Amino acid sequence: MGDRWHVRVDRSVCIGSGMCVNHAPDAFHLDTARQSHPLTEDRDAGEQVLAAAEGCPVEAIMLTLVGSGEVVFPPEE
């Protein structure tokens, strides 16, 4: 069994670019206000979801490990 991530979008930061949907259409959708939402908050770790978080132009997507809360993205500086 692999890692599971908790996916959160900070909608106060989200600009509705749609990059998350382009990278991971099975993980994100835009609402009528063009704000991103994860389709499910806890999901198996995956390259598409990580690419969506990394590709967000304003880093509005946060990924943490389910259980421990360890930050996966964005990297802590």
Buried (B, 14 or more C-beta within 10 A) or exposed (E): EEBEBBBEBEEEEBEBBEBBBEBBEEBBBBEEEEBBBBEEEEBEBBEBBBBBBBBBEEEBBBBBBBEEEEEBBBEEE
